[in-house]
Amino acid sequence: MKQSKRPSTSDKHATPAEAEENEGGQDLTPAKQDRPPGRKQSKEKLKRNGRGVDECIEVWGIFVQMKVEEAKQKEERWKESTRLAERKIEESSGIEEKKLEESTRLEEKRLEIEERRLMWEQEQKIMFCDLSSMDESQRANVRVMRAQVAAAKVASLNSGASEHASGAAGDDASSA
């Protein structure tokens, strides 16, 4: 006879406590019941009990409740933060207007400085560009632009005005 590959559930594999119980005439529980059920057996049990679908519905219901509560909490926090923001606005409306005016003034000043810097860079390119690689019409155009830049600088120095006057002359030079 062939021997099976599975170990037998005889007394030789029993623990000493089980061996004593067996000697006392009590039945040994089969080894199959000691093992946890496999996937197939678990699925069968769920199908028989019908519990799998119920659990899923129950868990889904709990999930939906949690999401609804979370949405309510978010809405309450949003309302509270809007109320606080409105109070702050009411309290500091005068201060905010002053800050806004100051911020606007500073932004205008920054833009003016940036415009001057860009004009200076453009004037530098015009004054120091290489004429040797240009054709005759391009050279003539650059010479005219150089003359306009120089005239604007002289006029701003003579009138004592700021570089705002050179900015207007530079605009004329760039459009020529």
Disulfide bonds with the S-S distance in Angstrom:
none
